Amino acid sequence: MTKPSLPELLHAAVTAVGGTERPGQVTMAESVARAIDDGSHLLVQAGTGTGKSLGYLVPALAHGERVVVATATLALQRQLVERDLPRTVDALHPLLRRRPEFAMLKGRSNYLCLHRLHEGVPQDEEEGLFDQFEAAAPTSKLGQDLLRLRDWSDETESGDRDDLTPGVSDKAWAQVSVSSRECLGASKCAYGAECFAEMARERAKLAEVVVTNHALLAIDAIEGAPVLPPHEVLIVDEAHELVSRVTGVATGELTPGQVNRAVRRAAKLIDEKAADQLQTAAEGFERLMELALPGRLEEIPEDLGYALAALRDAARTVISAIGTTRDKSVQDEDAVRKQALASVETVHDVAERIVNGSEWDVVWYERNDPRGGAAYRYSGASVRVAPMSVSGLLREKLFADRSVVLTSATLKLGGDFNGVGASLGLAPEGTEGEDLPQWKGLDVGSPFDYPKQGILYVAKHLSRPARDGDRADMLDELTELIQAAGGRTLGLFSSMRGAQQAAEELRVRIPEFPILLQGEETLGELIKNFAADPKTCLFGTLSLWQGVDVPGPSCQLVVMDKIPFPRPDDPLMSARQKAVEDAGGNGFMAVAATHAALLMAQGAGRLVRASGDRGVVAVLDQRLATARYGGYLKTSLPDFWYTTDRNQVRKSLAAIDAAARQAEAE
């Protein structure tokens, strides 16, 4: 029997999922197959509606060797494992004459820990473990969540938190899960043979396609201890998110609460001298956190340096003491010891990293006041350290010894892939060099007719937005646009404060159009309610720029209040911008404009999600039309018909609204 061709395989897969074969999808699949065969690297921009999942899954399954697929969002992971892969494997089985196995693999804390469930949770204030089921009132939300988890543990085959519906609170889940540092290890744990996390790792070792997330991919690269099975091919979907996810994993944080928790956990396991040393260091750190001012620390202040050095040295002493002291009076001592060790090691590692200092790290002090008021407590303060850039790390760890395919609907910014490529550690496309990974960029387009389906409107007449300033004219414009659209509006704001102010004001001005606000319900509930009622509007901030997929008449107007540049006082972004400038580059374009272009492209992508969608993307920031960088930003957006004519836009919105209402009536 002859080997089936890629077009045959793709046709079978597309038919199995009930889709339509797209030219861009075919081009993508062929290019991915070539990259896999050549061992080369590929960046693919595949617009909404292309069917990019099958564009990489089919060549991956045809390859026959292990492929790791890393995604950013839970929604796509579930889509791949629950829908796309099962159907594709069934469709390709007769042609490949084998049935490729696939598996999902996440970080350990995503799986139910049977030891925690059955033996209890280490108690900070007392020796040993306590029974969380007895400690929580059965009528409380926590108690009810814990009882559900205990019942679910007898039913679940995966132990994966995301398979539990409805979900439980983070507090409840923390009672029945462990981090990799807290885990006893399968060989030492009484429940090692039944461990859900270990079973997931074993399934991954046997699978041809392993679906994971960006965070686990980052941990695999950064920590040096492999958590993913060996693989020749890596496919990164939602690749526009990779740099921020890797940065998050590589960021360290110290808070007074975290340090005090480490003190309490270690105190019962070490001698009094070591415990007092750590307690004294923690108190000194806590006092400084109360006094310090937010902002970047280009040089570590002397008093903070002393406090962190004291913490590091005390933590090192405690780590040694925990390893040598045994106390048989402590119930399930190994579990208590492991949790204490994990807490103290984290304190030690972050303190040492900051004290040692590195020109490649950015250190800053931050205050987190969730209430937004003056009743601030130092316990909401932290000192943080993050890499100036992860590009070198990614170049060294991601692109060595394997073929890498990165894909997203938004990788081509300002007309080329070089901006995103640079953030990934790649030299400009076509650059030759012994240590430079060679790569190609490919834009397979979109099946949608953007100039006919959408309008890009820039409100050029509005005043230039000022940071946190009152924008009465913007609210007037937003009100008129929503009225013209008959609701149907997704409002994307550059700050939560802006979203809240707009929601409060417009709820008074136009009460006939319900305004949903991010944070008032779960994101899933908000999107469900937004899609259910065309008159409804949904306002929110960053996560909504990428998290809303509502095809049809409920979303016919996407509004951005202003260009989403990073805040000027963002320590990490400003440090990265300055580093580019010090090297002779344009820091604003390389960092701030690239950041804004990526978010705007994601935001504008919320409008057209299906071939029948029509609508307007309205940017209420004149700078998109007047500033020198406006052309770069516009080039990064879908190719909508462009206008600054407010009257024309209102007429178009009214016509789209009328057509939608007529269709709904029929």
C-alpha positions in Angstrom: 0.0 0.0 0.0 1.4 3.4 -1.0 2.0 6.0 1.6 -1.0 8.5 1.6 -0.2 12.0 0.5 -0.6 15.0 2.8 -3.6 16.4 0.8 -5.3 13.0 1.2 -4.7 13.1 4.9 -5.8 16.7 5.3 -9.0 16.1 3.3 -9.9 13.1 5.5 -9.3 15.1 8.7 -11.2 18.2 7.6 -14.2 16.0 6.5 -14.1 14.2 9.9 -14.4 17.5 11.9 -17.1 18.8 9.6 -15.0 21.7 8.3 -14.2 23.2 4.9 -10.8 22.9 3.4 -9.1 26.3 3.0 -6.3 27.1 0.6 -4.4 28.7 3.5 -4.8 25.6 5.5 -3.3 23.4 2.7 -0.4 25.8 2.3 0.2 25.8 6.1 0.1 22.0 6.3 2.5 21.5 3.5 4.9 24.1 5.0 4.7 22.5 8.4 5.4 19.1 6.9 8.5 20.5 5.1 9.8 22.1 8.3 9.4 18.8 10.2 11.2 16.8 7.5 14.0 19.4 7.2 14.4 20.0 10.9 13.9 23.7 10.3 12.0 26.4 12.0 8.8 28.1 10.8 6.6 31.0 11.9 3.1 30.8 10.5 0.5 33.5 10.7 -2.9 31.9 10.1 -5.9 34.2 10.3 -9.1 33.4 12.0 -11.1 30.7 10.1 -8.0 29.2 8.5 -8.3 25.9 10.5 -4.7 26.2 11.7 -5.2 23.4 14.3 -5.5 20.8 11.5 -2.9 22.7 9.6 -0.3 21.4 12.1 -2.0 18.3 13.6 -2.2 16.4 10.3 1.5 16.7 9.4 2.4 16.1 13.1 0.4 12.8 13.1 1.8 11.8 9.7 5.3 12.3 11.0 5.2 9.2 13.2 7.6 10.5 15.8 6.7 12.3 19.1 5.5 15.9 18.7 4.8 18.3 21.5 2.1 20.9 21.0 2.1 23.8 23.5 -0.8 26.2 23.7 -1.6 29.3 25.9 -5.3 28.9 26.7 -7.3 26.1 28.4 -10.0 26.5 25.7 -7.6 25.5 22.9 -6.1 22.6 24.9 -9.5 21.2 25.5 -10.5 21.7 21.8 -7.4 19.8 20.7 -7.7 16.9 23.1 -11.5 16.5 23.2 -12.5 17.4 19.7 -9.8 17.8 17.0 -7.4 15.0 17.9 -9.9 12.2 18.5 -11.7 13.0 15.2 -8.5 13.4 13.3 -6.9 10.2 14.6 -10.1 8.3 13.7 -10.1 9.8 10.2 -6.4 9.1 9.6 -6.3 5.6 11.1 -7.3 3.8 7.8 -4.9 5.8 5.8 -1.9 5.7 8.1 -2.7 2.0 9.1 -1.9 2.9 12.7 -3.7 4.8 15.5 -1.5 7.5 16.9 -1.8 8.0 20.6 -2.2 11.5 22.1 -2.1 12.8 25.7 -2.4 16.0 27.8 0.4 17.0 30.2 0.3 19.9 32.7 2.1 21.0 35.7 1.8 18.9 38.9 -0.4 21.4 40.7 -3.1 20.9 38.1 -3.7 17.3 39.3 -5.4 16.1 42.5 -2.9 14.8 45.1 -4.2 11.7 46.7 -1.7 12.1 49.6 -3.1 15.5 50.4 -6.7 14.2 50.0 -6.3 11.2 52.3 -3.6 12.2 54.8 -4.4 15.9 55.2 -2.7 19.3 54.7 0.5 20.5 56.5 -0.6 23.0 59.1 1.4 26.2 59.3 0.7 27.0 63.0 0.8 23.5 64.4 2.8 20.3 64.1 1.9 17.7 61.5 -1.2 17.6 59.3 -4.8 18.5 59.8 -7.9 17.1 58.1 -9.1 19.8 55.9 -12.5 18.1 55.6 -13.1 18.3 59.3 -11.6 21.8 59.6 -13.9 23.4 57.0 -17.6 23.9 58.0 -19.7 21.6 55.8 -22.1 24.4 55.1 -19.4 26.8 54.0 -18.4 27.3 50.4 -15.0 25.8 51.2 -16.5 22.8 53.0 -18.9 22.1 50.1 -16.0 22.4 47.5 -13.9 20.0 49.5 -16.7 17.4 49.8 -17.2 17.7 46.1 -13.5 17.1 45.5 -13.6 14.0 47.8 -16.6 12.5 45.9 -15.0 13.4 42.5 -11.7 11.7 43.5 -13.6 8.4 43.3 -14.9 9.0 39.8 -12.2 10.8 37.9 -9.7 9.0 35.7 -7.5 12.0 35.1 -7.5 13.9 38.4 -7.1 17.0 36.2 -8.7 20.1 37.8 -10.1 21.2 34.4 -12.1 18.1 34.2 -14.1 19.0 37.3 -17.2 20.9 36.3 -18.4 23.2 37.8 -15.0 24.1 39.2 -14.0 24.9 42.8 -12.2 27.8 44.4 -8.4 28.2 44.3 -8.5 27.9 48.1 -10.2 24.6 48.0 -8.0 23.3 45.2 -4.9 24.3 47.2 -6.0 21.8 49.9 -5.8 18.8 47.6 -2.9 19.7 45.3 0.9 20.1 45.5 3.6 21.9 43.6 6.5 19.9 42.1 8.7 21.2 45.0 6.2 20.0 47.6 5.7 16.5 46.0 7.1 13.6 48.0 7.9 11.7 44.8 6.3 8.6 43.6 8.8 6.3 45.2 8.4 7.8 48.7 4.6 8.4 48.6 2.1 5.8 49.8 -0.1 6.8 46.9 2.6 6.9 44.2 1.3 4.0 42.3 -2.1 5.7 41.9 -0.8 9.3 41.4 -2.7 11.2 38.7 0.3 13.4 37.8 2.5 10.4 37.4 0.0 8.6 35.3 -0.3 11.7 33.1 3.5 11.7 32.6 3.5 8.0 31.8 0.7 8.5 29.2 2.8 11.3 27.7 5.8 9.0 27.3 3.7 6.7 25.2 2.0 9.3 23.0 3.0 10.6 19.6 1.3 13.9 20.3 1.6 15.5 23.7 -0.5 18.6 24.3 0.8 20.9 27.0 0.8 24.6 27.9 3.3 27.4 27.5 4.1 27.5 31.2 5.2 23.8 31.4 7.2 24.4 28.2 9.0 27.3 29.9 9.7 25.2 33.0 11.1 22.4 30.9 13.4 25.0 29.2 14.4 27.0 32.3 14.8 24.6 35.1 17.1 22.1 33.3 15.2 19.1 34.7 13.1 17.8 31.8 9.4 17.5 32.5 8.4 16.9 28.9 9.2 13.6 27.2 12.0 13.7 24.6 10.7 15.0 21.2 12.0 16.0 17.8 9.3 18.5 16.9 7.7 21.3 18.9 4.6 23.2 17.7 3.7 26.4 19.6 0.2 27.5 19.0 -1.0 31.0 20.3 2.7 31.8 19.9 2.1 35.5 20.4 1.7 34.7 24.1 4.9 32.7 24.5 7.2 35.5 25.5 4.9 36.8 28.3 4.3 33.2 29.6 8.0 32.4 29.7 8.7 35.8 31.4 6.1 34.9 34.0 7.7 31.6 34.8 11.1 33.2 35.0 9.9 35.9 37.4 10.7 35.7 41.1 8.7 37.3 43.9 9.1 37.9 47.7 6.3 39.1 49.9 6.2 39.5 53.7 3.3 37.0 53.8 5.3 34.4 51.8 8.4 34.8 54.0 6.4 34.5 57.2 4.7 31.4 55.9 8.1 29.9 55.3 9.1 30.7 58.9 6.0 29.1 60.3 6.4 25.9 58.2 10.1 25.4 59.1 9.9 26.4 62.8 8.8 23.0 64.1 11.4 21.1 62.1 14.6 22.9 63.0 16.5 24.0 66.1 15.7 27.2 67.9 18.8 29.0 66.8 18.1 28.5 63.1 14.4 29.3 63.5 15.3 32.6 65.3 17.7 33.6 62.6 15.0 33.2 59.9 12.4 34.9 62.1 14.7 37.9 62.6 15.5 38.2 58.9 11.8 38.0 58.1 11.0 40.8 60.5 13.7 43.0 59.0 12.4 42.4 55.5 8.8 43.1 56.6 9.7 46.5 58.0 11.4 47.5 54.8 8.4 46.5 52.7 6.2 48.8 54.8 8.5 51.8 54.0 9.6 51.2 50.4 8.1 53.1 47.4 6.9 51.4 44.3 9.1 51.4 41.2 12.2 50.0 39.6 15.3 49.4 41.6 18.2 50.1 39.2 20.5 49.7 42.1 19.5 47.7 45.2 19.2 50.1 48.2 21.8 49.3 50.9 19.1 48.5 53.6 17.2 46.2 51.2 20.4 44.5 50.2 21.3 43.8 53.8 17.7 42.5 54.5 17.8 40.2 51.5 21.3 38.9 52.3 20.1 38.1 55.8 17.1 36.3 54.4 19.2 34.3 52.0 21.7 33.3 54.7 19.1 32.4 57.2 17.2 30.4 54.6 20.4 28.5 53.6 20.9 27.6 57.3 17.3 26.4 57.6 17.6 24.3 54.4 20.6 22.5 55.9 18.9 22.1 59.3 15.7 20.7 57.8 17.8 18.1 56.0 19.4 16.8 59.2 16.8 17.2 62.0 14.2 14.5 62.5 11.2 14.7 64.8 9.1 11.6 65.1 6.4 13.5 67.0 5.4 15.3 63.8 2.6 13.5 62.0 3.6 12.5 58.4 6.9 14.2 58.8 8.0 13.8 55.2 5.1 15.7 53.8 5.4 18.5 56.4 9.2 18.7 55.8 8.8 18.7 52.0 6.3 21.7 52.1 8.5 23.6 54.5 11.6 23.0 52.4 9.8 24.2 49.2 8.8 27.4 50.9 12.2 28.1 52.3 14.0 27.2 49.1 11.8 29.7 47.2 12.7 32.5 49.6 16.4 31.6 49.4 16.5 31.4 45.6 14.7 34.7 45.0 16.7 36.6 47.7 20.0 35.2 46.3 19.1 36.1 42.7 18.4 39.7 43.7 21.4 40.1 46.0 23.8 38.6 43.4 22.4 41.0 40.8 22.6 40.7 37.1 22.6 43.2 34.3 20.1 40.9 32.6 17.6 41.1 35.5 15.1 43.9 36.3 14.2 44.3 40.0 11.3 46.4 41.2 9.1 47.0 44.3 5.4 46.7 43.8 2.3 47.4 45.9 -0.9 45.4 45.3 -3.9 47.1 46.8 -7.0 45.2 45.6 -9.3 47.6 47.2 -7.8 50.6 45.3 -8.1 52.8 48.4 -5.8 54.3 51.0 -6.2 51.5 53.5 -3.0 49.9 52.2 -1.1 47.3 54.2 2.5 46.3 53.6 1.4 42.7 53.3 0.3 43.6 49.8 3.9 44.6 48.9 6.4 42.6 47.0 9.9 42.8 45.6 10.1 41.2 42.2 12.8 40.2 39.7 12.4 39.3 36.1 14.7 38.8 33.1 15.3 41.9 31.0 14.6 39.6 28.0 13.9 36.0 27.5 15.1 36.0 23.8 18.5 34.6 24.6 16.9 31.8 26.7 14.5 30.9 24.0 17.1 31.0 21.3 19.3 28.6 23.3 16.7 26.3 24.8 13.8 26.3 22.4 15.4 26.2 19.0 18.3 23.8 19.7 18.1 20.1 18.6 14.5 20.1 17.3 12.3 21.6 14.7 10.0 24.4 16.0 6.8 25.7 14.4 5.2 28.8 15.9 1.7 29.8 14.8 -0.9 32.4 15.7 -3.4 34.7 14.0 -1.1 37.6 15.0 2.7 37.1 14.4 3.2 39.5 11.5 3.5 43.0 13.0 4.1 46.1 10.8 4.2 44.0 7.7 6.8 41.4 8.7 7.7 38.7 11.3 11.0 40.3 12.5 9.5 42.0 15.6 8.0 38.8 17.0 11.1 36.9 15.8 13.4 39.2 17.8 11.4 38.7 21.0 12.0 34.9 20.4 15.7 35.3 20.0 15.7 35.1 16.2 17.7 37.3 14.0 15.9 39.0 11.1 14.6 36.5 8.5 17.4 35.4 6.1 20.3 36.5 8.4 23.2 34.1 8.1 25.3 33.2 11.2 26.8 30.1 12.7 24.9 30.4 16.0 21.7 31.9 14.6 18.7 29.6 14.1 17.5 29.8 10.5 13.7 30.3 10.1 11.1 31.2 7.6 7.9 33.3 8.0 4.7 32.4 6.2 1.4 34.3 6.2 -1.3 32.1 4.8 -4.0 34.8 5.1 -7.6 34.3 6.1 -10.6 33.0 4.3 -12.5 36.1 5.3 -13.0 39.2 3.1 -11.9 41.8 5.6 -12.4 44.9 3.4 -16.0 43.8 2.8 -16.8 42.4 6.2 -15.3 45.1 8.5 -14.6 48.8 8.9 -11.7 50.2 10.8 -12.8 53.6 12.2 -10.4 56.0 13.9 -12.1 58.8 15.8 -9.6 61.5 14.6 -11.7 64.4 15.9 -11.3 63.3 19.6 -8.8 65.0 21.9 -5.5 63.2 22.4 -5.9 60.8 25.4 -3.9 61.8 28.5 -2.9 59.2 31.1 -5.7 58.6 33.5 -7.4 61.9 32.3 -11.1 62.5 32.0 -12.2 61.8 28.5 -15.7 63.2 28.3 -15.6 63.4 24.5 -14.6 59.7 24.2 -17.6 58.7 26.4 -19.9 60.8 24.1 -18.5 59.1 21.1 -18.8 55.6 22.7 -22.4 56.4 23.6 -23.3 57.4 20.0 -21.6 54.3 18.5 -23.4 51.9 20.8 -26.7 53.5 20.0 -26.1 53.3 16.3 -25.1 49.6 16.7 -28.1 48.8 18.8 -25.8 47.4 21.5 -23.8 44.5 20.2 -20.6 46.1 21.5 -17.4 44.7 22.9 -15.5 47.5 24.7 -11.8 46.8 25.1 -10.1 49.3 27.5 -6.4 49.8 28.2 -7.1 49.8 32.0 -9.6 48.3 34.4 -10.3 51.8 35.8 -11.2 53.0 32.3 -13.6 50.1 31.8 -15.3 50.6 35.2 -15.7 54.4 34.6 -17.2 53.8 31.1 -19.6 51.1 32.4 -20.8 53.3 35.3 -21.3 56.3 33.0 -23.0 54.5 30.2 -25.3 52.5 32.5 -26.8 55.9 33.4 -26.8 57.4 29.9 -28.2 54.4 27.9 -29.9 52.1 30.4 -31.8 50.4 27.5 -28.4 48.7 26.6 -27.2 46.4 29.4 -23.5 46.8 30.2 -21.7 43.8 31.5 -18.3 44.5 33.2 -15.4 42.2 33.5 -14.9 41.1 37.1 -18.6 41.2 38.0 -19.1 37.6 36.9 -16.8 34.8 35.7 -15.5 35.3 32.2 -17.4 32.3 31.0 -20.7 33.7 32.3 -20.0 37.2 30.9 -19.4 35.8 27.4 -22.4 33.5 27.6 -24.7 36.4 28.6 -23.1 38.8 26.0 -23.7 36.2 23.2 -27.3 35.6 24.3 -28.7 39.1 24.0 -27.7 41.3 21.0 -28.6 44.5 22.9 -26.0 43.7 25.6 -22.5 45.3 25.7 -19.4 43.8 27.4 -16.6 46.0 28.8 -13.3 44.8 30.0 -9.6 44.9 29.8 -6.5 42.8 28.9 -7.8 39.3 29.1 -10.8 40.2 27.0 -8.6 41.3 24.2 -7.9 37.6 23.5 -10.6 35.7 25.3 -13.8 36.5 23.5 -15.0 34.3 20.5 -18.6 35.4 19.7 -19.4 35.0 16.0 -22.7 36.4 14.8 -24.8 39.5 15.5 -24.0 39.8 19.2 -20.6 41.4 18.5 -20.8 43.9 15.6 -18.9 46.7 17.2 -15.5 46.4 18.8 -14.3 49.5 20.5 -10.7 50.3 21.8 -10.6 53.3 24.0 -7.0 54.0 23.2 -3.8 52.5 21.8 -2.7 50.0 24.5 0.9 51.1 25.1 2.5 49.8 28.3 2.3 52.2 31.2 5.3 54.5 31.3 5.9 53.4 34.9 5.9 49.6 34.0 9.3 48.6 35.4 9.9 45.7 33.1 8.7 47.3 29.8 10.5 50.5 30.5 13.7 48.6 31.3 13.4 46.6 28.1 12.8 49.8 26.1 15.9 51.5 27.7 18.0 48.5 26.9 17.1 48.7 23.2 17.9 52.4 23.2 21.3 51.9 24.9 22.1 49.4 22.2 21.4 52.0 19.6 17.9 50.8 18.6 14.5 52.4 18.7 13.2 51.3 22.1 9.7 52.7 21.6 9.1 50.8 18.3 10.8 47.6 19.5 9.0 47.4 22.8 6.0 49.7 23.3 4.7 49.8 19.7 5.2 46.1 19.2 3.3 45.4 22.5 0.5 47.7 21.4 0.4 46.3 17.8 0.0 42.7 19.2 -2.8 43.6 21.5 -4.6 45.7 18.9 -4.4 42.9 16.4 -5.8 40.5 18.9 -8.6 43.0 19.8 -9.5 43.7 16.2 -9.6 39.9 15.6 -12.7 39.7 17.9 -14.9 41.3 15.2 -14.9 38.8 12.3 -15.1 35.2 13.6 -17.2 33.7 10.8 -17.8 34.3 7.1 -21.2 36.0 7.7 -19.9 38.5 10.3 -20.1 42.2 9.6 -19.1 45.2 11.8 -16.8 48.0 12.9 -13.6 48.2 14.9 -13.6 51.7 16.4 -10.4 53.1 17.8 -11.1 56.1 20.0 -7.6 57.4 19.8 -6.6 60.0 17.2 -3.0 58.9 17.3 -3.7 55.9 15.1 -4.5 58.4 12.3 -2.1 61.2 13.2 1.1 59.8 14.8 4.1 58.6 12.8 3.8 55.1 14.3 0.1 54.9 13.3 1.0 53.3 10.0 2.9 50.5 11.7 0.0 49.8 14.0 -2.6 49.8 11.2 -0.5 47.5 9.1 -0.6 45.0 12.0 -4.4 44.9 11.9 -6.7 42.9 9.6 -7.2 44.7 6.2 -10.5 46.3 7.0 -11.9 49.3 5.0 -10.5 52.3 6.7 -12.2 55.6 7.5 -12.2 58.6 9.9 -15.7 59.7 8.8 -17.9 59.4 11.9 -21.2 60.0 10.0 -20.4 57.2 7.6 -19.6 54.8 10.4 -22.9 55.6 12.2 -24.8 54.9 9.0 -23.0 51.7 8.5 -23.6 50.5 12.0 -27.3 51.4 11.8 -27.5 49.4 8.5 -25.7 46.4 10.0 -28.0 46.6 13.1 -31.1 46.8 10.9 -30.0 43.8 8.9 -29.3 41.8 12.0 -32.7 42.6 13.6 -34.5 41.6 10.4 -32.6 38.3 10.3 -33.5 37.7 14.0 -37.2 38.4 13.3 -37.2 35.9 10.4 
